[in-house]
Amino acid sequence: MTIEERAACIVASRAKRAVDIAFAATGLCVTAPLWLVAAAAILIDDGRPVWHRQARSGLRGREFFVTKFRSMVVDADKDGARQAVTGDRRITRVGRWLRATALDEAPQLWNILVGDMSVVGPRALRPGEIEAEGPGALVRLEDVPGFTVRSLVRPGLTGVAQIHAPRRLPRHRKFRYDRLYITRQSILVDAGLIFQSIWVSLTGDWERRGRDRRRHQHQ
């Protein structure tokens, strides 16, 4: 890498961080009143706890913790860490609303503010999370091809895979979306993904992914 290319990377990195700080600070202020609504709804519908704390894998595999509004039953992970699927019975009634609007993720704006995450990037995965692969086989996400490459950037609250990859797509194919973002990331690309994400949140459409969302919009 030449000196000019290295300088351009530093400028781009600082610009991205500035956007992260501005977005996270604004988002925390804007969503703060909704936190009370979400907390009250959880308590009325399913009782305590309101919060759910999870370990996540960050930049270069560094582990950090996020806090989310609880959208699943209390013992959702008793059989191991698994990502929710369409119609997942572990999701509570209020949890479906929280996940559809992404309000359950709002506390992660703090992780963006302190530098654990970025606004845009690959999804922050849970260490040791497993996925079914093949006829009944289970595999750790750390062992799925492409995991190491996606760990070279900060995980994001939103991203190409989060918006465009169908929910049922296998992880190794979702990781291709992440690699696409890593090779083409820019302030303009981030801005486009942020605006798409805000629209999906306002329409409460986060539980539909990629082609599933587009199919619904044309019905």
C-alpha positions as CSV (number, residue, x, y, z in Angstrom):
1,M,0.0,0.0,0.0
2,T,1.4,3.4,-1.0
3,I,1.6,6.4,1.3
4,E,-1.3,8.0,-0.6
5,E,-3.5,4.9,-0.2
6,R,-2.7,4.6,3.5
7,A,-3.5,8.3,4.0
8,A,-6.8,7.8,2.2
9,C,-7.7,4.8,4.4
10,I,-7.0,6.8,7.5
11,V,-9.2,9.7,6.3
12,A,-12.0,7.3,5.4
13,S,-11.7,5.6,8.8
14,R,-11.9,8.8,10.7
15,A,-14.9,10.0,8.6
16,K,-16.7,6.8,9.3
17,R,-16.0,7.1,13.0
18,A,-17.3,10.7,13.0
19,V,-20.5,9.5,11.3
20,D,-20.8,6.7,13.9
21,I,-20.5,9.1,16.8
22,A,-23.0,11.6,15.3
23,F,-25.6,8.9,14.4
24,A,-25.3,7.2,17.8
25,A,-25.6,10.4,19.8
26,T,-28.6,11.5,17.8
27,G,-30.2,8.1,17.9
28,L,-29.9,7.8,21.6
29,C,-31.6,11.2,22.1
30,V,-34.4,10.4,19.6
31,T,-35.2,6.9,20.8
32,A,-34.9,7.6,24.5
33,P,-38.7,8.2,25.0
34,L,-39.5,4.9,23.3
35,W,-37.3,3.0,25.8
36,L,-39.9,3.7,28.5
37,V,-42.7,2.4,26.2
38,A,-40.7,-0.7,25.3
39,A,-39.8,-1.5,28.9
40,A,-43.4,-1.0,30.1
41,A,-44.7,-3.3,27.3
42,I,-42.2,-6.0,28.2
43,L,-43.1,-5.9,31.9
44,I,-46.9,-6.0,31.2
45,D,-46.6,-8.8,28.6
46,D,-44.0,-11.1,29.9
47,G,-42.6,-9.7,33.2
48,R,-38.9,-9.3,34.1
49,P,-36.2,-9.0,33.0
50,V,-36.5,-6.1,30.6
51,W,-32.9,-6.3,29.4
52,H,-31.0,-9.1,27.8
53,R,-27.2,-8.9,27.9
54,Q,-25.1,-10.9,25.3
55,A,-21.5,-11.4,24.4
56,R,-20.6,-10.5,20.8
57,S,-17.6,-11.0,18.6
58,G,-16.2,-7.7,17.4
59,L,-13.2,-6.3,15.5
60,R,-10.6,-9.0,15.0
61,G,-12.6,-11.3,17.2
62,R,-12.5,-9.1,20.3
63,E,-15.4,-10.0,22.6
64,F,-17.7,-7.2,23.9
65,F,-21.1,-7.1,25.5
66,V,-24.3,-5.6,24.2
67,T,-27.6,-4.9,26.0
68,K,-30.9,-5.4,24.2
69,F,-34.5,-5.2,25.1
70,R,-35.6,-8.7,25.7
71,S,-37.6,-10.0,22.8
72,M,-37.6,-13.7,23.6
73,V,-38.7,-15.9,26.5
74,V,-36.3,-16.0,29.5
75,D,-34.9,-19.5,28.8
76,A,-34.5,-19.0,25.0
77,D,-30.9,-20.1,24.9
78,K,-31.2,-23.2,27.1
79,D,-30.4,-25.4,24.1
80,G,-27.5,-23.2,22.9
81,A,-27.1,-19.9,21.1
82,R,-29.2,-19.9,18.0
83,Q,-30.4,-17.0,15.7
84,A,-34.1,-16.6,15.6
85,V,-36.0,-17.8,12.5
86,T,-39.3,-16.9,11.0
87,G,-42.1,-17.9,13.3
88,D,-39.7,-18.7,16.1
89,R,-41.8,-19.7,19.2
90,R,-39.2,-18.2,21.5
91,I,-40.1,-14.7,20.5
92,T,-42.7,-13.0,22.8
93,R,-45.7,-11.0,21.5
94,V,-44.1,-7.7,22.4
95,G,-40.8,-9.1,21.1
96,R,-42.3,-9.4,17.6
97,W,-43.0,-5.7,17.6
98,L,-39.6,-4.8,19.0
99,R,-37.8,-6.9,16.4
100,A,-40.0,-5.7,13.5
101,T,-39.1,-2.1,14.3
102,A,-35.5,-2.9,15.5
103,L,-36.3,-1.1,18.7
104,D,-34.8,-4.1,20.6
105,E,-31.5,-3.1,19.1
106,A,-31.6,0.6,20.1
107,P,-29.4,0.2,23.3
108,Q,-26.6,-0.9,20.9
109,L,-26.3,2.7,19.9
110,W,-24.2,3.0,23.1
111,N,-21.8,0.3,21.7
112,I,-21.5,2.4,18.6
113,L,-20.8,5.6,20.6
114,V,-17.9,3.9,22.6
115,G,-16.4,2.2,19.5
116,D,-17.4,-1.4,19.9
117,M,-19.5,-1.3,16.8
118,S,-20.2,0.9,13.8
119,V,-23.5,1.9,12.3
120,V,-22.8,-0.1,9.2
121,G,-21.0,-3.4,9.0
122,P,-21.4,-7.1,9.3
123,R,-23.8,-8.3,11.9
124,A,-22.3,-8.7,15.4
125,L,-22.4,-12.5,16.0
126,R,-22.4,-14.3,19.3
127,P,-19.2,-16.3,20.2
128,G,-20.0,-20.0,19.9
129,E,-23.2,-19.4,18.1
130,I,-24.2,-22.6,16.2
131,E,-26.1,-23.2,12.9
132,A,-27.6,-26.3,11.4
133,E,-25.7,-27.3,8.3
134,G,-26.5,-30.3,6.2
135,P,-28.6,-33.2,7.5
136,G,-28.7,-32.4,11.2
137,A,-25.1,-31.3,11.4
138,L,-24.3,-28.4,13.7
139,V,-21.4,-26.0,13.1
140,R,-19.9,-23.1,15.1
141,L,-20.1,-19.8,13.1
142,E,-16.4,-19.3,13.8
143,D,-15.8,-22.4,11.6
144,V,-17.9,-21.2,8.7
145,P,-15.8,-20.0,5.7
146,G,-15.7,-16.2,5.5
147,F,-15.9,-15.6,9.3
148,T,-12.3,-14.4,9.6
149,V,-12.5,-11.9,6.8
150,R,-15.7,-10.3,8.1
151,S,-13.9,-9.9,11.5
152,L,-11.5,-7.4,9.9
153,V,-14.0,-4.5,10.4
154,R,-16.2,-3.4,13.2
155,P,-19.6,-5.1,13.3
156,G,-22.6,-3.0,12.4
157,L,-26.0,-2.2,13.7
158,T,-27.1,-2.6,10.0
159,G,-25.5,-3.7,6.8
160,V,-25.8,-5.3,3.4
161,A,-26.6,-8.7,4.8
162,Q,-29.0,-7.4,7.5
163,I,-31.1,-5.6,4.8
164,H,-30.8,-7.7,1.7
165,A,-30.0,-11.3,2.7
166,P,-33.1,-13.6,3.1
167,R,-33.4,-14.8,6.7
168,R,-33.2,-18.5,5.8
169,L,-30.0,-18.0,3.8
170,P,-27.1,-20.2,5.1
171,R,-24.4,-18.3,7.0
172,H,-21.6,-18.9,4.4
173,R,-23.8,-17.2,1.8
174,K,-24.7,-14.3,4.1
175,F,-20.9,-13.9,4.7
176,R,-20.6,-13.2,1.0
177,Y,-22.8,-10.1,1.5
178,D,-20.4,-9.0,4.3
179,R,-17.3,-9.5,2.1
180,L,-19.0,-7.4,-0.7
181,Y,-19.5,-4.6,1.8
182,I,-15.9,-4.8,3.1
183,T,-14.5,-4.4,-0.5
184,R,-16.9,-1.6,-1.5
185,Q,-17.5,0.3,1.8
186,S,-17.5,4.1,1.6
187,I,-19.4,7.0,3.2
188,L,-21.9,7.0,0.3
189,V,-22.5,3.3,0.6
190,D,-23.0,3.7,4.3
191,A,-25.4,6.6,3.9
192,G,-27.5,4.6,1.4
193,L,-27.7,1.6,3.8
194,I,-28.5,3.9,6.8
195,F,-31.4,5.5,4.9
196,Q,-32.7,2.1,3.9
197,S,-32.5,0.9,7.5
198,I,-34.4,3.9,8.8
199,W,-37.2,3.3,6.2
200,V,-37.5,-0.4,7.1
201,S,-37.7,0.5,10.9
202,L,-40.4,3.1,10.2
203,T,-42.4,0.5,8.2
204,G,-41.9,-2.2,10.8
205,D,-40.5,-4.6,8.2
206,W,-37.3,-5.9,9.8
207,E,-38.7,-9.4,10.2
208,R,-38.9,-9.8,6.5
209,R,-35.5,-10.1,4.8
210,G,-34.2,-9.5,1.2
211,R,-36.5,-11.2,-1.3
212,D,-39.1,-11.9,1.4
213,R,-39.5,-8.2,2.0
214,R,-39.6,-7.3,-1.7
215,R,-42.2,-10.1,-2.4
216,H,-44.4,-8.7,0.4
217,Q,-44.2,-5.1,-1.0
218,H,-45.4,-6.3,-4.4
219,Q,-48.4,-8.3,-3.1
